[in-house]
Amino acid sequence: MVTLDDAFAHAGPLAERIGGYRPRPQQRAMAEAVSNALRERHTLLCEAGTGTGKTLAYLVPVLLAGGSAIISTATRQLQDQIWDHELPLLRSAFGLSTRAALLKGRANYLCRHRLALAETDSGNLSRDSIAALVRIREWAQRTRRGDIAELAEIEEGAPVWRVVTSTSENCLGQACPVYQDCHVVRARQEAARANVVIVNHHLFLADLTLKRDALGELLPASDAVVLDEAHQLPDLATRFLGTRLSSAQLDEIARDSVQAQAAEAPDTPVLGQIAARLITATRGLGARLGGDSERSTWRSASRAPGVGAATTTLAAALAELGEALATLAERGATLQSCQGRCAELGERLATLCSDADDDQVRWVERRTRGFVLHASPIDAGAEFAATLAARPSAWILTSATLAVDGSIDHLAARLGIPDCEQRVFGSPFNFAEQGLCYLPPGLPDPGAPGYRRALIEAALPVLDASGGRAFLLFTSHRALHDARSLLAERSDFPLLTQGEAPRSELLRRFRVTPRAVLLGTYSFWEGVDVRGPALSCVLIDKLPFAPPNDPVLEARCERAQSEGRNPFHAIQIPRAVIKLKQGVGRLIRDATDRVVVVLCDPRLRTRSYGKIFLRSLPPIPLCQDIDSVRRFFATVAEEKAPDRTSPECAY
């Protein structure tokens, strides 16, 4: 029987299979804490600093313990990494026959029924989508799993995927004519037979929502649940434990109803006119809500001229479509499904536009092409904690960024588990030698006129010293585009800007382009991994405080105030600290990296709370003079990047 000491030994089974493997005390200590939690069936909340190797630190004890486990990640990137690399490696290393399954949300699987419907109604698709449909049909004939990631030639966010995949709303279930060949059903059947199931947080929380509403379950019961990248859980739980209704959903029910009528009741074309009225009513409410990429409470938004009347018109149009579908429901399963969806959307609209006082904040999110209505719990912790208590499993919640000023109390409180075991495992990297944190002097307050120009003036000598090879991370798209314009005027660095291409393509270009500078907003603050000298500098424009007018945050701050707590210190600072740690974490990804992080916000030095941010970062030396930065880069040997194909990089 392999023990933890055997597994992580200098000459153990991991060392035999991972090139350059080095035992790390932090990894071994975390594995022991996980093992204890598994044995005692309790909850462990732990931070594992960059380089700890947290994935193996929880996978090894989980696999050696036997039994069943669910591993949930925030990103599909980590989900696929565990499935493609870590699990096969560990099963081989320990000689295990553990049955495992990879399970994604239904939007990741081809729906054969919707593909057939799309092919009969391709007249409503764009030219690009029609061309993609041909490739999807050819792939559909050979795929075994139906995972759309297999067809990499079609971009992940391409509109055609929404047409040929299903949602929980439009799925016909056992009434589907191709139910026996359903990729989602097969994936869930495999998961039910597996000992270890790899999922993501969206699917995991969707499962919790189904259990809460007594609608069944997606995931099997298990002895252990591991929630990696757990810093995202509070916000995700707030989203999934609430209610939402989007203009896209309303448009989709209108289109699906017409499509179903054409296939199952072709002698009733009047349905198309009714569906068109719903689309018009949806556009009408969107126009009245106005704005772009804004958020506000529904109470505030509903006072705008015409919003009340537009909402009434929308409710009537939705009801009219539902009534028309009810008269046709017996003609076919898809029409019956559409009728049920119409009723559900009508109920949601009524709930989202009500004035009920039920610990929910109702708010509207305006988007370029529509809107989303939300009802979110002000505090999702109670429901989350109730879920943990109702499931007699060991719970492991971990991330590289959980602690604020050395404590994880804030996150434990948000998740409703203040009494759980909390541990912080530091990074094995030598930050004192590998890195430098530069705080540019003399910058004005971020809200002052001219701040962005001053920021670029401070950034230019750093980029000259690093030879580019930098990420510039911003807290808003406007700041990003202003900075890009200023940089283009003052430098000749190759500039790569978020939005010019998919993130994966931008990262590929960054890795192969000498002296490149990549500018990004929040989507580049985490889940991005560039090892070696290609990335030698990360600059962050200002402290990532959430907008104070965010409706959910505003409601939480009001509640904290009523409870006698300081909302800024209790809510805003911890959120911003975690976000800053994520951005800084893009830098040192390997024991050989030598890097500089530039934190431009002068409030780190001028405000008392700045010390909390600095104490929460890894123990990296601070400086305020550009000559120190120049000397640091001057002493970094221009060595050839090590072989990044080694499995060591992943662990």
PyMOL commands that set and color helices and strands:
alter all, ss='L'
color gray80, all
select helices_A, chain A and resi 4-7+13-17+25-40+54-65+76-94+106-108+112-120+122-124+127-140+148-150+159-164+173-175+179-181+183-193+201-212+230-240+247-264+270-289+298-301+307-331+333-352+381-390+409-414+431-434+451-466+477-490+503-512+522-524+551-562+567-584+603-606+610-616+626-635+647-650
alter helices_A, ss='H'
color red, helices_A
select strands_A, chain A and resi 43-48+69-73+100-102+196-200+224-227+243-246+295-297+360-367+370-377+394-399+421-425+435-438+470-473+495-497+517-520+537-540+595-599+622-623
alter strands_A, ss='S'
color yellow, strands_A
deselect
rebuild
show_as cartoon
